[in-house]
C-alpha cells in the first residue's frame, strides 16, 4: 500500500486555496489545460512520503507514529507559489509556507526519526521544503515558470496540532486518500 504522513488542511483554507488555483488558471489562459490541479479534498502538506509499504510493515509504522509527538502545536501560513524542478520545464506547482516553515521542518525530522527514515537533506538528498502541491503539469514548458510569478494571497493561519498517516489508492479517476492514524502534537 502507498503511504504518506501529512498535515491536514481545514475547510476554510481549502476554499482559499481553490481560489488561488482559479486565479492561476485564469492567468495561464488556454495553457491552464496543461495543469492538473489537486482536488480540494486531497490538499495537504506532505511531511514524509513513504511510498509502497508492505502490509506487514504497516503495524510497525502505526506503533511508531501512535504516541503524541513532542512538539508544541503551531500555526502556519501558506503563501508564495513556486515550481519543481527549480530549472527547465516545470512539473509541480506548489504553494510555500510564508510562516511556520521552521516548525514544519522540525516536525518532518521527528516523523522521519520515528519511522526510521533519514530526514530529507541527509546523504545527498535535497533538503525538505515544506509546501502544498497545487497541481502538476501534463506538459510543462519553461515559459510557464516565467508566466507564474511568485506571489499568492496568504492562506492562514492554519492550526497544526496533529499529523495524519494516509493511505493513497491510485485509480483512473485519481487518488483516494484514507486517514489511517491521527497523532497529536503535545
Buried (B, 14 or more C-beta within 10 A) or exposed (E): BBBBBBBBBEEEBBEBBBEBBEEBBEEBEEBBEBBEBBEBEBBBBBBBEBEEBEEEEBEEBEEBBEEEBEBEEBEBBBBBBBBBEEEEBBEBBBBBBBBBBEBBBBBBBBBBEBBEEEBBBEEEEEEBBBBBBBBBBEEBBEEBBEEBEEEBEBBBBBEBBBBBBBBBEEEEEEBEBEEBBEBEBE
